[in-house]
Amino acid sequence: MVTRVGHVGIQVTDLARSVAHAEEVMGLQVSRNDGEVVYLTANDRHHELVLQRGAELGCTHLAFEVPDEETMRAVLDRATREGHEVL
């Protein structure tokens, strides 16, 4: 059903250090930085990783890609049935 992970959002306590790690270790490049949220990419897409400044560490969201609207509705229905918040 899901064809790929679109992007991952992570809340971090030290945004500058986390961005530096993503650039230096993972080879990502900043595509947008508003001071509180930084979007990073590994290719021509806008972003695959979203780092957000926060008081605690944790995953804020996962974005998935699906091939068509019918599949999207099936994934949304399943996620909802299993108690996940869908944005």
C-alpha positions in Angstrom: 0.0 0.0 0.0 2.6 2.6 1.1 5.1 3.1 -1.7 7.7 5.1 0.4 8.2 7.3 3.4 7.7 10.9 2.3 9.4 12.5 5.3 9.9 12.2 9.0 9.5 15.0 11.6 11.6 14.9 14.8 11.4 17.3 17.8 14.9 18.1 19.1 16.2 20.0 22.1 19.3 21.4 20.3 18.3 22.4 16.8 21.7 23.7 15.7 23.5 20.6 16.8 20.9 18.3 15.2 21.1 20.2 11.9 24.9 20.0 11.9 24.6 16.3 12.5 22.2 15.8 9.7 24.5 17.8 7.3 27.8 16.4 8.4 26.9 12.7 9.2 23.9 12.0 7.0 24.9 14.3 4.1 21.6 16.2 4.1 21.2 19.8 2.9 19.0 22.5 4.4 16.2 23.5 2.1 14.4 25.8 4.5 15.2 27.2 8.0 12.8 29.5 9.9 14.7 29.3 13.1 12.3 26.9 14.8 11.8 24.4 12.1 14.5 23.2 9.6 13.7 21.1 6.5 16.5 19.0 5.1 16.8 17.0 1.9 19.0 14.5 0.2 17.9 15.1 -3.4 15.6 17.4 -5.4 12.6 17.0 -3.1 11.9 19.9 -0.7 12.6 17.7 2.4 12.8 14.2 3.8 13.6 15.3 7.4 11.9 18.0 9.4 13.7 19.0 12.6 11.7 21.1 15.1 12.9 22.8 18.2 11.2 21.6 21.4 11.6 20.8 25.1 11.6 17.0 24.5 12.9 14.6 22.0 10.6 12.6 19.9 9.0 11.8 16.5 6.4 14.5 15.7 5.0 12.8 12.5 5.6 10.4 9.7 4.5 11.1 6.1 3.9 8.3 3.7 3.4 8.3 -0.1 0.8 6.1 -1.8 0.1 5.5 -5.5 -3.4 6.8 -5.7 -6.5 8.2 -3.9 -8.1 4.8 -3.4 -5.0 3.5 -1.6 -4.8 6.8 0.4 -8.4 6.3 1.7 -7.6 2.6 2.6 -4.5 3.7 4.5 -6.4 6.5 6.3 -9.2 4.2 7.3 -6.7 1.6 8.7 -4.7 4.2 10.6 -7.9 5.7 12.1 -9.2 2.2 13.1 -5.9 1.5 14.8 -6.1 4.7 16.8 -3.5 6.8 15.0 -4.0 10.5 14.5 -4.2 11.4 10.9 -3.4 14.9 9.8 
